[in-house]
């Protein structure tokens, strides 16, 4: 299938125009949300059950998430579970906490490059075989970058549950709606999720006329009112009831369109559209496939990743030269995932303390357009990260395993957080707030998301710290210490980012 350059160029403009920086309206929208006197680590507030999994949302009305301009959800997909196609109003980063599977992402204007290998054998017999856009495999430790407005779906073809953490950057300039997380579903029945998010959105916007207490109780009533206000949906339900069909309400994007219009658009009979718009039972947005899903996928994950990297290298070699065709290589074939769990992938490593793997626009170029980055960290028993601050980004930390004591200090010198972050909890560290963390006896592992494609930290101690860069006299005068103490403060810690338990702590533990 040939690629239409005009359509592809238009798609690029729609997807990425304005993503290089957060615009003024976004800054004004969140400028008063970061007057934070107290942070807390917290778990998801809402839990929506589907047929083959669950979707959990952290409260987007939380002050620390509003400060960062993000929303966070966690999905659990059971074996043979299919997450139905949808898209969001904001760019997102998705981290695979557990499991493996396949994912499809529909890039506007790109060709259907995956075709059944037996298609050509059966063409002479008039048999039609499927073709579709690229499908990628994912596994534990993968970070997947998803642009706003791009349709995606996923399927658990493994034997264990898939667990993902999804960060939606609602404060990104690419989101021109509002700071409310919105998932636009193209199939299934997302009614319960929509009701829960609608209730939280009312709290955020303060638009409810019934007051805060009645907001908590008004979700189902609102859904009923919306159905009454929608004549096409009401008439469709009435028609199905008259025909004796057992059906629940339909809330995806295709349900509200006129049946005749859709029949003309898809060039099919209205009976086919009636089947699309009819949702049997409350299966939710994660359904169980009756038989194993049979789609064209790469034979091995290693081959897929090697091919994507080779394509990226070829583009970088030819960029700016006469061989560069530009749009096709940078958009349709761009690499969108990277694995951070492999210890050999670590960017910073200390055999006594732990390791950190970073992901930014330099090793995953699509992040430059999404204005996001990430890191995965591991701390061993009682080891810690030295105090530091994020120069240009908010940090959203999710504890994968173990626990860590985290301290966060604001511009007034107040400790706005000093507590343990447990497995499964979330904590936001606002831009420029200083923080440090120390693992418990069982160690700690975490994934952090940053609201900048090139997030930068400034350490307060160690070999690359601001303290090391100051003249010895300035250190002595600033802290009213002797030159000898200033020298020890500057040079005693030879590490870059870590510290290990002191000898006195080890003696106390013994």
Wavefront OBJ file of the C-alpha trace (Angstrom):
o trace
v 0.000 0.000 0.000
v 1.478 3.376 -1.042
v 1.790 6.113 1.549
v 0.113 9.410 0.772
v 2.792 12.039 1.622
v 0.214 14.804 2.082
v -1.852 12.729 4.496
v 1.258 11.659 6.370
v 2.495 15.235 6.677
v -0.908 16.376 7.934
v -0.928 13.562 10.497
v 2.470 14.637 11.761
v 1.285 18.204 12.173
v -1.827 17.133 14.060
v 0.117 14.813 16.354
v 3.243 16.743 17.195
v 2.754 20.435 16.470
v 3.367 22.383 19.632
v 4.809 19.462 21.609
v 8.317 20.909 21.857
v 7.406 23.065 24.849
v 4.618 23.498 27.354
v 2.713 26.561 26.252
v 1.761 29.556 28.370
v -1.820 28.452 29.009
v -0.572 25.183 30.531
v 1.780 27.047 32.865
v -0.977 29.379 33.982
v -3.347 26.457 34.450
v -1.097 24.749 37.011
v 0.856 27.664 38.506
v -1.218 27.715 41.702
v -1.383 23.937 42.136
v 2.204 23.565 43.403
v 1.816 25.554 46.618
v 2.256 22.270 48.469
v 2.821 22.132 52.200
v 2.431 18.388 52.542
v 2.913 15.416 50.204
v 1.741 11.883 50.749
v 2.304 8.512 49.094
v -1.005 7.053 47.994
v -2.671 4.149 46.232
v -5.312 4.148 43.458
v -8.719 5.489 44.461
v -11.031 3.921 41.872
v -11.116 0.335 40.642
v -13.159 -0.663 37.598
v -13.645 -4.365 36.936
v -13.885 -5.699 33.376
v -14.442 -9.228 32.153
v -10.709 -10.010 31.876
v -8.973 -7.437 34.039
v -9.149 -4.263 36.087
v -8.434 -0.562 35.574
v -7.410 1.519 38.586
v -7.053 5.301 38.656
v -5.161 7.480 41.090
v -7.307 10.466 41.954
v -6.465 13.157 39.348
v -7.935 15.677 41.801
v -4.945 15.087 44.081
v -2.995 18.309 44.506
v 0.342 16.699 43.747
v -0.903 15.208 40.460
v -2.518 18.520 39.513
v 0.790 20.217 40.282
v 2.612 17.885 37.900
v -0.202 18.103 35.337
v -0.497 14.324 35.002
v -2.908 11.466 35.641
v -1.944 7.876 36.430
v -3.729 4.563 36.015
v -2.823 0.904 36.553
v -4.200 -1.900 34.396
v -4.218 -5.618 35.094
v -4.872 -7.884 32.100
v -5.599 -11.549 32.682
v -4.280 -14.247 30.307
v -6.150 -14.163 26.989
v -7.426 -10.683 27.842
v -7.795 -8.037 25.133
v -7.673 -4.315 25.973
v -10.086 -2.856 23.438
v -8.965 -0.072 21.054
v -8.951 3.442 22.480
v -6.984 6.692 22.437
v -6.333 9.452 24.954
v -6.288 13.237 24.960
v -2.688 13.366 26.209
v 0.654 11.691 25.496
v 1.404 8.781 27.765
v 4.198 6.531 28.932
v 3.293 2.947 29.735
v 5.561 0.751 31.896
v 5.190 -3.041 31.917
v 5.426 -4.037 35.577
v 4.714 -7.716 34.940
v 3.977 -10.133 32.115
v 4.284 -10.083 28.340
v 2.018 -9.719 25.329
v 1.461 -7.867 22.064
v 0.334 -4.333 21.297
v -0.955 -2.596 18.195
v -0.622 1.138 17.575
v -2.428 2.776 14.647
v -0.300 5.577 13.193
v -2.449 7.841 10.966
v -1.488 7.749 7.309
v 0.904 4.790 7.601
v 0.653 1.610 5.556
v -0.622 -1.802 6.686
v 2.764 -3.513 6.527
v 1.833 -6.784 8.254
v 0.241 -9.319 5.900
v -0.669 -12.962 6.256
v 2.097 -15.076 4.690
v -0.507 -17.272 2.990
v -2.308 -14.365 1.367
v -0.564 -14.675 -1.963
v -1.108 -18.450 -2.081
v -4.872 -18.000 -1.871
v -5.307 -14.910 -4.020
v -5.883 -16.983 -7.132
v -8.757 -18.766 -5.362
v -10.395 -15.451 -4.440
v -9.757 -15.875 -0.708
v -9.065 -12.627 1.200
v -6.450 -12.468 3.957
v -6.003 -9.767 6.560
v -3.398 -7.006 6.594
v -2.822 -4.419 9.279
v -0.317 -2.017 10.781
v 2.678 -3.192 12.765
v 2.200 -5.194 15.957
v 4.913 -5.098 18.632
v 5.724 -7.516 21.406
v 6.242 -6.248 24.953
v 7.678 -7.781 28.110
v 8.361 -6.898 31.726
v 10.509 -3.779 32.012
v 9.430 -2.187 28.722
v 8.560 1.512 28.501
v 6.135 2.265 25.654
v 5.606 5.814 24.367
v 2.121 6.596 23.027
v 1.316 9.934 21.340
v -2.008 11.642 22.041
v -4.932 10.704 19.794
v -3.262 7.523 18.513
v -5.359 4.344 18.704
v -3.789 1.466 20.622
v -4.815 -1.964 21.868
v -3.027 -4.796 23.679
v -3.431 -8.505 24.252
v -2.061 -10.832 26.931
v -0.868 -13.929 25.067
v 1.143 -15.194 28.036
v 0.353 -17.395 31.028
v 0.506 -14.750 33.774
v -1.233 -11.456 34.363
v 0.051 -8.337 32.660
v 0.304 -5.286 34.931
v 0.996 -1.822 33.504
v 1.429 1.669 34.927
v 0.234 4.394 32.549
v 1.119 8.061 32.970
v -0.994 10.550 30.985
v 0.648 13.958 30.611
v -2.537 16.027 30.660
v -0.531 19.221 31.198
v 1.269 18.746 27.883
v 0.632 21.406 25.230
v -0.441 18.611 22.864
v -3.592 18.264 25.006
v -5.764 21.214 24.051
v -8.856 20.121 26.002
v -8.292 20.385 29.761
v -6.384 18.648 32.551
v -8.990 15.895 32.892
v -7.818 12.446 31.680
v -10.034 11.278 28.822
v -9.977 7.863 27.179
v -11.910 7.713 23.915
v -13.077 4.122 23.520
v -13.775 2.702 20.083
v -15.319 -0.570 21.286
v -16.797 -2.176 24.376
v -18.750 -0.659 27.221
v -16.658 1.844 29.231
v -19.695 3.144 31.145
v -18.357 2.470 34.657
v -14.957 4.009 33.942
v -16.575 7.050 32.363
v -18.857 7.455 35.372
v -15.945 7.310 37.825
v -13.815 9.756 35.834
v -16.800 12.062 35.364
v -17.310 12.185 39.102
v -13.641 13.011 39.701
v -13.738 15.605 36.930
v -16.649 17.362 38.631
v -14.584 17.581 41.797
v -11.687 19.076 39.838
v -13.774 21.618 37.988
v -16.101 22.505 40.862
v -19.056 22.649 38.479
v -21.514 20.542 40.397
v -24.532 22.504 41.641
v -25.385 19.871 44.254
v -22.290 20.380 46.381
v -19.359 18.112 47.202
v -21.246 15.486 49.205
v -23.914 14.883 46.576
v -21.228 14.630 43.883
v -20.042 11.413 45.467
v -23.504 9.931 45.178
v -24.597 11.346 41.836
v -22.626 9.227 39.339
v -25.285 6.739 38.355
v -28.031 9.343 38.198
v -25.979 11.412 35.790
v -25.571 8.417 33.503
v -29.338 7.925 33.442
v -29.935 11.604 32.639
v -27.463 11.474 29.771
v -29.242 8.496 28.277
v -32.572 10.312 28.466
v -31.051 13.371 26.785
v -29.731 11.256 23.896
v -32.734 10.372 21.674
v -30.753 8.234 19.233
v -29.371 6.061 22.011
v -32.750 5.835 23.727
v -34.510 4.798 20.522
v -31.822 2.241 19.763
v -32.209 0.673 23.205
v -35.970 0.663 22.825
v -35.694 -1.066 19.454
v -33.418 -3.763 20.865
v -35.729 -4.355 23.811
v -38.663 -4.754 21.459
v -36.679 -7.350 19.508
v -36.017 -9.259 22.730
v -32.261 -8.806 22.702
v -30.399 -8.765 25.982
v -28.143 -5.717 25.839
v -26.530 -3.129 28.091
v -25.959 0.496 27.211
v -23.297 1.286 24.653
v -20.892 4.127 25.470
v -18.090 3.930 22.927
v -17.624 6.438 20.093
v -19.368 4.365 17.431
v -22.572 3.984 19.423
v -23.889 7.550 19.150
v -23.572 7.884 15.374
v -26.592 7.413 13.150
v -26.777 3.823 11.948
v -27.484 4.783 8.359
v -24.533 7.181 8.250
v -22.184 4.490 9.565
v -23.495 1.947 7.059
v -22.631 4.346 4.252
v -19.244 5.216 5.743
v -18.179 1.568 6.097
v -20.053 0.478 2.957
v -21.809 -2.348 4.805
v -25.396 -3.290 5.604
v -27.152 -1.700 8.556
v -27.386 -5.135 10.165
v -23.612 -5.131 10.499
v -23.668 -1.676 12.106
v -26.429 -2.843 14.447
v -24.116 -5.624 15.650
v -21.263 -3.144 16.184
v -23.479 -0.829 18.215
v -24.972 -3.623 20.311
v -22.965 -4.491 23.440
v -23.958 -7.736 25.139
v -23.452 -7.740 28.879
v -21.185 -5.564 30.977
v -17.817 -6.831 29.764
v -16.078 -3.493 30.227
v -12.986 -2.433 28.290
v -10.866 -5.573 28.830
v -12.566 -8.630 27.369
v -11.657 -12.301 27.283
v -11.044 -13.707 23.803
v -12.815 -17.031 23.319
v -10.008 -18.567 21.291
v -6.399 -17.495 21.087
v -6.031 -14.261 19.142
v -4.516 -15.042 15.737
v -2.712 -12.015 14.277
v 0.473 -11.506 12.301
v 3.308 -10.764 14.744
v 7.120 -10.739 14.589
v 8.553 -14.246 15.141
v 10.794 -13.158 18.030
v 11.047 -10.054 20.164
v 14.822 -9.859 19.686
v 14.432 -9.746 15.900
v 11.827 -7.005 16.163
v 13.994 -4.828 18.409
v 17.082 -5.373 16.252
v 15.160 -4.374 13.107
v 13.809 -1.197 14.733
v 17.281 -0.159 15.882
v 18.739 -0.785 12.435
v 16.044 1.384 10.872
v 16.782 4.137 13.365
v 20.522 3.935 12.671
v 19.953 4.084 8.922
v 17.830 7.190 9.360
v 20.456 8.913 11.517
v 23.192 8.135 8.974
v 21.220 9.517 6.055
v 19.435 12.414 7.775
v 20.096 15.604 5.918
v 21.422 13.739 2.893
v 19.862 13.030 -0.468
v 18.744 9.550 0.611
v 16.528 10.832 3.432
v 12.843 10.459 2.596
v 11.969 12.137 5.898
v 8.381 11.437 6.903
v 8.169 7.692 6.407
v 11.321 6.906 8.363
v 10.709 9.303 11.237
v 7.019 8.612 11.751
v 5.776 5.284 10.438
v 8.876 3.300 11.457
v 9.844 5.155 14.619
v 10.850 3.162 17.662
v 8.375 3.573 20.544
v 9.664 1.239 23.271
v 12.773 0.441 25.275
v 13.439 -2.108 28.017
v 14.796 -0.718 31.299
v 14.811 -3.891 33.420
v 18.009 -5.449 32.043
v 20.876 -4.813 34.531
v 23.314 -4.539 31.628
v 21.250 -1.575 30.371
v 22.085 0.496 33.488
v 23.526 3.977 32.938
v 24.687 4.387 36.544
v 25.902 1.408 38.578
v 27.447 0.867 41.985
v 28.007 -2.765 43.070
v 27.418 -1.882 46.732
v 24.442 0.464 46.258
v 22.364 -0.155 43.120
v 21.762 0.983 39.569
v 19.743 3.480 37.516
v 18.601 3.158 33.902
v 17.428 6.328 32.170
v 15.255 6.884 29.112
v 15.108 10.245 27.355
v 15.034 11.827 23.907
v 18.611 10.742 23.177
v 17.977 6.987 23.421
v 14.285 7.059 22.428
v 13.818 9.994 20.010
v 9.997 9.981 20.079
v 10.228 11.359 23.633
v 11.391 14.692 22.234
v 7.933 15.161 20.724
v 6.091 13.825 23.784
v 8.160 15.940 26.209
v 8.494 13.004 28.621
v 11.254 10.782 30.004
v 11.697 8.033 32.596
v 14.109 6.198 34.844
v 14.115 2.797 36.532
v 16.077 2.477 39.747
v 17.219 -0.295 42.057
v 18.650 0.197 45.550
v 20.188 -2.623 47.535
v 19.771 -3.225 51.282
v 19.885 0.122 53.152
v 21.624 1.922 50.267
v 20.378 5.324 49.186
v 20.343 8.127 46.640
v 22.095 11.315 47.693
v 19.996 14.500 48.061
v 19.243 16.174 44.732
v 16.613 18.164 42.865
v 15.019 18.002 39.414
v 16.119 21.050 37.456
v 13.468 21.074 34.730
v 10.749 18.509 35.457
v 8.252 17.114 37.905
v 8.979 13.551 39.000
v 6.249 10.945 39.502
v 7.589 7.897 41.356
v 5.897 4.480 41.533
v 7.352 1.840 43.863
v 7.649 -1.491 42.051
v 9.069 -3.642 44.850
v 10.219 -3.239 48.434
v 10.073 0.079 50.237
v 12.150 3.201 50.664
v 12.187 6.093 53.062
v 11.854 9.291 51.032
v 12.358 12.861 52.190
v 11.181 15.867 50.154
v 11.981 19.498 51.066
v 10.340 22.607 49.565
v 11.714 26.114 48.934
v 10.966 27.173 52.533
v 13.199 24.437 53.895
v 10.173 22.492 55.140
v 10.069 18.709 54.926
v 6.806 18.215 52.999
v 7.298 14.435 52.993
v 9.287 12.141 55.292
v 7.921 8.629 55.236
v 8.153 5.224 53.578
v 6.865 4.690 50.047
v 5.538 1.152 49.869
v 5.153 -1.190 46.912
v 2.246 -0.061 44.710
v 2.226 3.527 46.025
v 2.756 6.733 44.065
v 4.557 9.933 45.058
v 5.065 13.187 43.138
v 8.202 15.276 43.653
v 7.572 18.774 42.221
v 10.204 20.514 40.123
v 13.106 21.961 42.180
v 11.937 20.304 45.428
v 14.976 18.561 46.956
v 14.641 14.861 47.744
v 16.570 11.781 48.825
v 15.665 8.153 49.343
v 17.033 5.168 51.250
v 15.957 1.574 50.732
v 14.686 -0.658 53.508
v 16.248 -3.961 54.511
v 14.731 -5.731 51.500
v 15.893 -3.113 48.984
v 13.710 -1.037 46.670
v 12.854 -0.832 42.960
v 10.929 1.988 41.308
v 9.941 3.572 38.020
v 9.865 7.363 37.716
v 8.276 9.490 34.994
v 9.436 13.037 34.214
v 7.571 15.876 32.509
v 10.540 16.781 30.311
v 12.219 14.833 27.509
v 15.648 15.637 28.961
v 15.067 15.646 32.709
v 18.144 16.781 34.637
v 19.032 16.362 38.312
v 21.493 18.372 40.397
v 23.082 16.293 43.188
v 23.783 18.011 46.497
v 26.664 15.698 47.472
v 29.122 13.412 45.712
v 31.560 13.697 42.836
v 29.321 15.676 40.429
v 27.425 17.755 42.990
v 26.936 21.477 43.331
v 28.966 21.232 46.564
v 31.977 19.796 44.724
v 31.808 22.668 42.236
v 31.990 25.394 44.921
v 35.327 26.814 46.059
v 36.435 25.486 49.416
v 36.362 28.987 50.901
v 32.776 29.499 49.801
v 31.734 26.223 51.458
v 33.503 27.171 54.702
v 32.006 30.670 54.769
v 28.492 29.592 53.752
v 28.147 26.919 56.428
v 30.460 28.453 59.054
v 32.768 25.438 59.179
v 36.514 25.058 59.114
v 38.497 24.592 55.917
v 39.153 20.977 56.929
v 35.447 20.264 57.374
v 34.669 22.003 54.093
v 37.217 19.784 52.358
v 35.641 16.658 53.841
v 32.146 17.808 52.817
v 33.341 18.333 49.258
v 35.494 15.259 48.704
v 34.624 12.445 51.139
v 31.861 10.920 49.022
v 33.494 9.613 45.852
v 30.221 8.267 44.450
v 28.166 10.041 41.816
v 24.595 9.391 42.947
v 24.629 6.762 45.722
v 25.567 6.409 49.345
v 25.987 3.179 51.312
v 25.230 2.486 55.001
v 27.914 3.913 57.283
v 30.103 1.681 59.404
v 28.265 2.846 62.527
v 24.941 1.770 61.000
v 26.378 -1.641 60.162
v 27.678 -2.057 63.739
v 24.256 -1.058 65.098
v 22.524 -3.591 62.821
v 24.921 -6.309 63.990
l 1 2 3 4 5 6 7 8 9 10 11 12 13 14 15 16 17 18 19 20 21 22 23 24 25 26 27 28 29 30 31 32 33 34 35 36 37 38 39 40 41 42 43 44 45 46 47 48 49 50 51 52 53 54 55 56 57 58 59 60 61 62 63 64 65 66 67 68 69 70 71 72 73 74 75 76 77 78 79 80 81 82 83 84 85 86 87 88 89 90 91 92 93 94 95 96 97 98 99 100 101 102 103 104 105 106 107 108 109 110 111 112 113 114 115 116 117 118 119 120 121 122 123 124 125 126 127 128 129 130 131 132 133 134 135 136 137 138 139 140 141 142 143 144 145 146 147 148 149 150 151 152 153 154 155 156 157 158 159 160 161 162 163 164 165 166 167 168 169 170 171 172 173 174 175 176 177 178 179 180 181 182 183 184 185 186 187 188 189 190 191 192 193 194 195 196 197 198 199 200 201 202 203 204 205 206 207 208 209 210 211 212 213 214 215 216 217 218 219 220 221 222 223 224 225 226 227 228 229 230 231 232 233 234 235 236 237 238 239 240 241 242 243 244 245 246 247 248 249 250 251 252 253 254 255 256 257 258 259 260 261 262 263 264 265 266 267 268 269 270 271 272 273 274 275 276 277 278 279 280 281 282 283 284 285 286 287 288 289 290 291 292 293 294 295 296 297 298 299 300 301 302 303 304 305 306 307 308 309 310 311 312 313 314 315 316 317 318 319 320 321 322 323 324 325 326 327 328 329 330 331 332 333 334 335 336 337 338 339 340 341 342 343 344 345 346 347 348 349 350 351 352 353 354 355 356 357 358 359 360 361 362 363 364 365 366 367 368 369 370 371 372 373 374 375 376 377 378 379 380 381 382 383 384 385 386 387 388 389 390 391 392 393 394 395 396 397 398 399 400 401 402 403 404 405 406 407 408 409 410 411 412 413 414 415 416 417 418 419 420 421 422 423 424 425 426 427 428 429 430 431 432 433 434 435 436 437 438 439 440 441 442 443 444 445 446 447 448 449 450 451 452 453 454 455 456 457 458 459 460 461 462 463 464 465 466 467 468 469 470 471 472 473 474 475 476 477 478 479 480 481 482 483 484 485 486 487 488 489 490 491 492 493 494 495 496 497 498 499 500 501 502 503 504 505 506 507 508 509 510
